[in-house]
Amino acid sequence: MNIAQMPMPPLSPELIARFRAIVGDKYAMTEPADVAPYVTEERGLYHGRSPLVLRPGSTAEISDICKLATSERIALVPQGGNTGLVGGQTPQGEVVVSTRRLDKIRDIDPSSNTMTCESGVVLQVAQQKAADVDRYFPLSLGAEGSCTIGGNLSTNAGGTGALAFGVAREMALGLEVVLADGRILNALSKLKKDNTGYDLKNLFIGAEGTLGIITAATLKLFPKPRSIETAFVGLKSPADALKLLSISQAEAAGSLTSFELLADIAVDFSVRHGIDIRAPLASTHPWFVLMELSSPREDARATLESILAQGMEQGIVDDAVIAANLSQRAAFWKLRDEMSAAQKPEGGSIKHDISVPVAAVPAFIAEANAAVVKLIPGSRPVPFGHLGDGNIHYNVSQPVGADAADFLARWHDVNAVVFEIVLRMGGSISAEHGIGVLKRDELPEVKDKVAIELMRSIKTLLDPLGIMNPGKVL
Amino acid sequence: MNIAQMPMPPLSPELIARFRAIVGDKYAMTEPADVAPYVTEERGLYHGRSPLVLRPGSTAEISDICKLATSERIALVPQGGNTGLVGGQTPQGEVVVSTRRLDKIRDIDPSSNTMTCESGVVLQVAQQKAADVDRYFPLSLGAEGSCTIGGNLSTNAGGTGALAFGVAREMALGLEVVLADGRILNALSKLKKDNTGYDLKNLFIGAEGTLGIITAATLKLFPKPRSIETAFVGLKSPADALKLLSISQAEAAGSLTSFELLADIAVDFSVRHGIDIRAPLASTHPWFVLMELSSPREDARATLESILAQGMEQGIVDDAVIAANLSQRAAFWKLRDEMSAAQKPEGGSIKHDISVPVAAVPAFIAEANAAVVKLIPGSRPVPFGHLGDGNIHYNVSQPVGADAADFLARWHDVNAVVFEIVLRMGGSISAEHGIGVLKRDELPEVKDKVAIELMRSIKTLLDPLGIMNPGKVL
């Protein structure tokens, strides 16, 4: 039985009152105007509905909510900053449990390089708290001003720092989780090594709130970088970008903290439609790389120059500029950060968040471009993303002058040709955004059959009534 | 019901023949002399027994073995290099499934920085294969000449490279696993980012073969270091060592690849009882640090000198020597590697493999030393280990002249006082060696109650008949 279709009883006024009693009147909302910010996401792509938004202030309150939900078979949708891109946080009639009031930093320990945050702590706040004790928390993504640590972990967020520091999963040493039945799993830990039984935390990381509600996490901290250098590079092809990546990794190893591949059309859209964005290079090139080195020593500049010099000698780098100051660096990143938004003025855009083995990226782009243009003549592939992670935001803009609705109606056709190539290359149809509802129906088709069986078994084990974020992921 | 006590039917000659038919006569052993190497571990601490050792040559054969074992309710013990220290690989009457013939490197991809190994590949071979394509596989431990990738992952091995590169779990991108019922989970993946559903691989990593048999893994590779520098440092206290660690991490970040804290008595035992081992420093000090930097550039020497100079200026480092050449570096590491064995000539030794938050290590050592000496006057704590991971091999040698058997009879008393301190500090009673049988009975006492409940549920879900390595972990 599809969990999404499991019948849930309606929420009676008496039940609403019982939930309200757990969090207090002030933090239980039923008025449409109060509920609205929790049921619509910022792009306006998903429109949800919910009879009740709860804003608990503690793990104990979340536990009580789950106990009541279990005893009365009421479905819950956990929500952090409501910035997800695949609809995982959007309710379809369920009660919303917002974790945003769980916003305490419980502990910060620079000697152990750990920080224990509650799940509602905003990512940017976590970054700042780390900086305040001369440490670095490297998770970084566009939504960092509003997304939360709980949401980052539930979706296993990636972002621009993943190349050197890994995805969100790799930054969590321990978790506190409220299970569907209200039990509290205390797996918080400052330990870098702990081999006492099965790993439980990784089940909840990336589960998009379908197995339990993450209420706190112990995160790894890193030494603060002393020198950061950023370059914007023009080159001929993704294959040359891959060679430059290889040189960069050999020279800089863990100091290579970002390596973004950008198609010229993506750069062009940003320059054309973004506010105050200029092309960093005077010359034109079919491809660009935005790369950054962060080092604990004052050697990032010398290393970056050596990498670029090697690239030029080998005929890989055609032109390059190193950011001369912080504002120029910010300008490079603004061009990159607005890349997704800058596709909107160009009409309909069909988006993918795929990954393939790093070495396969050039072949993937070539094959996907050919297949997409063959399917819809005149359509404009706009590939950009994290080459070092093999993760490309393979977006496709409509043909110039075409009807946007007609183009967007072919979303699944375009997905199909792109996903076929991705799967043939051993890739993933969702590298960093998750499954949510957007890709739920594709999941059984692209995933190993036994893996899907195990996922379903684990879902049934941890959430036998199907009350945790129903209809998402599986 | 304790899985260890679940009654298993005896192994009839007819059943032995059916297992034999799967792997072929040559690879099914029942003669005591042939079985012996698989039921005894090298220290002679665990003496097992088994009616049948199977040496399958493929994942398909392992799948067939599991199907037969499930249909006939026959218990299996998966085994790699048989080098585990907690008895996890030692059968107590079960059929042994040795993975050593699964020794193929299925794929090596330096551009993607990945290598897909079968589980029987010996760790040292995996290291060498990576080096052959100018890459680095950083997992490194004493048993690397005989332990296998499958065993490393099943026990989530740590070792001396964990400080910079993480434990075995962090080096696995994907797994292939045969489940108890013979289903084959294909979760092999070269992807650094893949958010398509629940994370399954981490359930099997560190599960010590109790949830399934790992048959292959895709591992991360890293750039090969170009300069490696190793120093042996004399200092006054673990607190000063912690300060030196902090300086080193700020200076070297990811280039700091080892940071081992050694008590003077541990160094003394190695020098006294090891063959051809000399004290690296002429002067005596109560504590030592063995530290290593590995860099992709030629800068390790300069960075190490800068760290040591700062340590001397701040009065933390009393004396230090940098290895002048490869043989001196090897000599430093030999002293460290023989530390455990060198305790044997000193009589009985009660061993612990604990971790605490890094910042708590000095307090842990001080409290544990006091408590142990109070419990057994004259007993000699010999702490050493991976300070950067908070992981100390807190071993205790018997009082000089005492009776070894009398001393070893107090193993659990000594454990009790040490574990009390570890738990109070938020630590782990098994940092890197696992639970096996050695610590199985302690696990429910030291672990969160809900965590134990979830582990038992997961065990029942994946191995309902209790045929996978029964009596281990849980």
Boltz contact constraints between the chains, C-beta under 6 A:
constraints:
  - contact:
      token1: [A, 109]
      token2: [B, 359]
      max_distance: 6.0
  - contact:
      token1: [A, 111]
      token2: [B, 359]
      max_distance: 6.0
  - contact:
      token1: [A, 112]
      token2: [B, 357]
      max_distance: 6.0
  - contact:
      token1: [A, 112]
      token2: [B, 358]
      max_distance: 6.0
  - contact:
      token1: [A, 112]
      token2: [B, 359]
      max_distance: 6.0
  - contact:
      token1: [A, 156]
      token2: [B, 195]
      max_distance: 6.0
  - contact:
      token1: [A, 158]
      token2: [B, 193]
      max_distance: 6.0
  - contact:
      token1: [A, 183]
      token2: [B, 450]
      max_distance: 6.0
  - contact:
      token1: [A, 185]
      token2: [B, 450]
      max_distance: 6.0
  - contact:
      token1: [A, 186]
      token2: [B, 448]
      max_distance: 6.0
  - contact:
      token1: [A, 187]
      token2: [B, 451]
      max_distance: 6.0
  - contact:
      token1: [A, 190]
      token2: [B, 357]
      max_distance: 6.0
  - contact:
      token1: [A, 190]
      token2: [B, 426]
      max_distance: 6.0
  - contact:
      token1: [A, 191]
      token2: [B, 355]
      max_distance: 6.0
  - contact:
      token1: [A, 191]
      token2: [B, 428]
      max_distance: 6.0
  - contact:
      token1: [A, 192]
      token2: [B, 389]
      max_distance: 6.0
  - contact:
      token1: [A, 193]
      token2: [B, 158]
      max_distance: 6.0
  - contact:
      token1: [A, 193]
      token2: [B, 355]
      max_distance: 6.0
  - contact:
      token1: [A, 193]
      token2: [B, 389]
      max_distance: 6.0
  - contact:
      token1: [A, 193]
      token2: [B, 391]
      max_distance: 6.0
  - contact:
      token1: [A, 193]
      token2: [B, 431]
      max_distance: 6.0
  - contact:
      token1: [A, 193]
      token2: [B, 432]
      max_distance: 6.0
  - contact:
      token1: [A, 194]
      token2: [B, 428]
      max_distance: 6.0
  - contact:
      token1: [A, 195]
      token2: [B, 156]
      max_distance: 6.0
  - contact:
      token1: [A, 195]
      token2: [B, 206]
      max_distance: 6.0
  - contact:
      token1: [A, 195]
      token2: [B, 430]
      max_distance: 6.0
  - contact:
      token1: [A, 195]
      token2: [B, 432]
      max_distance: 6.0
  - contact:
      token1: [A, 195]
      token2: [B, 434]
      max_distance: 6.0
  - contact:
      token1: [A, 196]
      token2: [B, 428]
      max_distance: 6.0
  - contact:
      token1: [A, 196]
      token2: [B, 430]
      max_distance: 6.0
  - contact:
      token1: [A, 196]
      token2: [B, 447]
      max_distance: 6.0
  - contact:
      token1: [A, 197]
      token2: [B, 455]
      max_distance: 6.0
  - contact:
      token1: [A, 198]
      token2: [B, 207]
      max_distance: 6.0
  - contact:
      token1: [A, 198]
      token2: [B, 455]
      max_distance: 6.0
  - contact:
      token1: [A, 198]
      token2: [B, 458]
      max_distance: 6.0
  - contact:
      token1: [A, 199]
      token2: [B, 202]
      max_distance: 6.0
  - contact:
      token1: [A, 199]
      token2: [B, 206]
      max_distance: 6.0
  - contact:
      token1: [A, 200]
      token2: [B, 451]
      max_distance: 6.0
  - contact:
      token1: [A, 200]
      token2: [B, 454]
      max_distance: 6.0
  - contact:
      token1: [A, 202]
      token2: [B, 199]
      max_distance: 6.0
  - contact:
      token1: [A, 202]
      token2: [B, 202]
      max_distance: 6.0
  - contact:
      token1: [A, 206]
      token2: [B, 195]
      max_distance: 6.0
  - contact:
      token1: [A, 206]
      token2: [B, 199]
      max_distance: 6.0
  - contact:
      token1: [A, 207]
      token2: [B, 198]
      max_distance: 6.0
  - contact:
      token1: [A, 223]
      token2: [B, 249]
      max_distance: 6.0
  - contact:
      token1: [A, 223]
      token2: [B, 250]
      max_distance: 6.0
  - contact:
      token1: [A, 223]
      token2: [B, 253]
      max_distance: 6.0
  - contact:
      token1: [A, 249]
      token2: [B, 223]
      max_distance: 6.0
  - contact:
      token1: [A, 250]
      token2: [B, 223]
      max_distance: 6.0
  - contact:
      token1: [A, 250]
      token2: [B, 296]
      max_distance: 6.0
  - contact:
      token1: [A, 253]
      token2: [B, 223]
      max_distance: 6.0
  - contact:
      token1: [A, 253]
      token2: [B, 296]
      max_distance: 6.0
  - contact:
      token1: [A, 254]
      token2: [B, 254]
      max_distance: 6.0
  - contact:
      token1: [A, 296]
      token2: [B, 250]
      max_distance: 6.0
  - contact:
      token1: [A, 296]
      token2: [B, 253]
      max_distance: 6.0
  - contact:
      token1: [A, 355]
      token2: [B, 191]
      max_distance: 6.0
  - contact:
      token1: [A, 355]
      token2: [B, 193]
      max_distance: 6.0
  - contact:
      token1: [A, 357]
      token2: [B, 112]
      max_distance: 6.0
  - contact:
      token1: [A, 357]
      token2: [B, 190]
      max_distance: 6.0
  - contact:
      token1: [A, 358]
      token2: [B, 112]
      max_distance: 6.0
  - contact:
      token1: [A, 359]
      token2: [B, 109]
      max_distance: 6.0
  - contact:
      token1: [A, 359]
      token2: [B, 111]
      max_distance: 6.0
  - contact:
      token1: [A, 359]
      token2: [B, 112]
      max_distance: 6.0
  - contact:
      token1: [A, 389]
      token2: [B, 192]
      max_distance: 6.0
  - contact:
      token1: [A, 389]
      token2: [B, 193]
      max_distance: 6.0
  - contact:
      token1: [A, 391]
      token2: [B, 193]
      max_distance: 6.0
  - contact:
      token1: [A, 426]
      token2: [B, 190]
      max_distance: 6.0
  - contact:
      token1: [A, 428]
      token2: [B, 191]
      max_distance: 6.0
  - contact:
      token1: [A, 428]
      token2: [B, 194]
      max_distance: 6.0
  - contact:
      token1: [A, 428]
      token2: [B, 196]
      max_distance: 6.0
  - contact:
      token1: [A, 430]
      token2: [B, 195]
      max_distance: 6.0
  - contact:
      token1: [A, 430]
      token2: [B, 196]
      max_distance: 6.0
  - contact:
      token1: [A, 431]
      token2: [B, 193]
      max_distance: 6.0
  - contact:
      token1: [A, 432]
      token2: [B, 193]
      max_distance: 6.0
  - contact:
      token1: [A, 432]
      token2: [B, 195]
      max_distance: 6.0
  - contact:
      token1: [A, 434]
      token2: [B, 195]
      max_distance: 6.0
  - contact:
      token1: [A, 447]
      token2: [B, 196]
      max_distance: 6.0
  - contact:
      token1: [A, 448]
      token2: [B, 186]
      max_distance: 6.0
  - contact:
      token1: [A, 450]
      token2: [B, 183]
      max_distance: 6.0
  - contact:
      token1: [A, 450]
      token2: [B, 185]
      max_distance: 6.0
  - contact:
      token1: [A, 451]
      token2: [B, 187]
      max_distance: 6.0
  - contact:
      token1: [A, 451]
      token2: [B, 200]
      max_distance: 6.0
  - contact:
      token1: [A, 454]
      token2: [B, 200]
      max_distance: 6.0
  - contact:
      token1: [A, 455]
      token2: [B, 197]
      max_distance: 6.0
  - contact:
      token1: [A, 455]
      token2: [B, 198]
      max_distance: 6.0
  - contact:
      token1: [A, 457]
      token2: [B, 461]
      max_distance: 6.0
  - contact:
      token1: [A, 458]
      token2: [B, 198]
      max_distance: 6.0
  - contact:
      token1: [A, 461]
      token2: [B, 457]
      max_distance: 6.0
  - contact:
      token1: [A, 461]
      token2: [B, 461]
      max_distance: 6.0
  - contact:
      token1: [A, 473]
      token2: [B, 197]
      max_distance: 6.0
